[in-house]
């Protein structure tokens, strides 16, 4: 089981945050054996399909390069121009081969761990120059695995090479009885097939290395229980900090709520335990809206604020409790309380009109307000 620098056991699966940080640092699973295998096989396949054309072009270039006419001999810049022409032709001739190699290198790199560009991975790390750290890496499990892979590659490639030499020994001896051009062509074909077969041997190494690299990366990414707790604290915040943030949020929300009390049309109370502030605008609201509510000390503050700004206060204990428990701030009251609230608002509007002299009589306060049973909650003591 993997351990961290403090000797703690890495037994927990990595979090997404740790995986994202590792990717930013360039720590993703990679298999050099798979990369080497894909590049060598693609190069051998390219030579197999393009080898004849390349040999013909090289022969033509060699012939042109060794042929000198009188004009070029007496031209001081003729040799330079001829060399430049040959180099250009050679570059264009090898361009498809190099393109295949580049594509193979890119595809093999992103096939396992995906695409990742990390400036941190490219930065110079002086701790890697520490001889002691280098010795520890050499004798670590990873170093042992690399040694085993190297020995396995040597044995496999060497064994296959010996078998191929034995198989092709007669053909190699027969090259001496052929015309030079034909012998060179046959030798090129044999070398290309040998190169391809030796490259395919690396498939065995890659098949072993890929699962190991994935497993090793997963082990490196595992976390200890303490790291999980530390990350949770870092992500979610320390409990005391979160408690302080929630307290500040409550204070801010309460301050905004108290600032909205003077805009209320009526304050309905319990009369002491609960207080709710309602506002209704027939042009912009479908139903009365709760703009402040509280119990005990907050309820007292709401009542005091209302008295300071001459907001009517109406005592209706069942209705106050029903609105308090059924409605959130800045929400409209439920439909089941429409009738009871409408009676209260009608009384408040009539009372204001009487005080302003618009009517010559004092309205009668509503009694026995109808509140559906589903909105009743036990009153707090």
HELIX and SHEET records of a PDB file:
HELIX    1   1 UNK A   16  UNK A   24  1                                   9    
HELIX    2   2 UNK A   32  UNK A   66  1                                  35    
HELIX    3   3 UNK A   70  UNK A   74  1                                   5    
HELIX    4   4 UNK A   78  UNK A  113  1                                  36    
HELIX    5   5 UNK A  119  UNK A  122  1                                   4    
HELIX    6   6 UNK A  126  UNK A  129  5                                   4    
HELIX    7   7 UNK A  131  UNK A  138  1                                   8    
HELIX    8   8 UNK A  141  UNK A  174  1                                  34    
HELIX    9   9 UNK A  175  UNK A  177  5                                   3    
HELIX   10  10 UNK A  180  UNK A  221  1                                  42    
HELIX   11  11 UNK A  225  UNK A  236  1                                  12    
HELIX   12  12 UNK A  239  UNK A  260  1                                  22    
HELIX   13  13 UNK A  261  UNK A  263  5                                   3    
HELIX   14  14 UNK A  297  UNK A  308  1                                  12    
HELIX   15  15 UNK A  317  UNK A  326  1                                  10    
HELIX   16  16 UNK A  335  UNK A  337  5                                   3    
HELIX   17  17 UNK A  338  UNK A  355  1                                  18    
HELIX   18  18 UNK A  373  UNK A  375  5                                   3    
SHEET    1   A 4 UNK A 289  UNK A 295  0                                        
SHEET    2   A 4 UNK A 274  UNK A 279 -1                                        
SHEET    3   A 4 UNK A 266  UNK A 269 -1                                        
SHEET    4   A 4 UNK A 313  UNK A 315  1                                        
END                                                                             
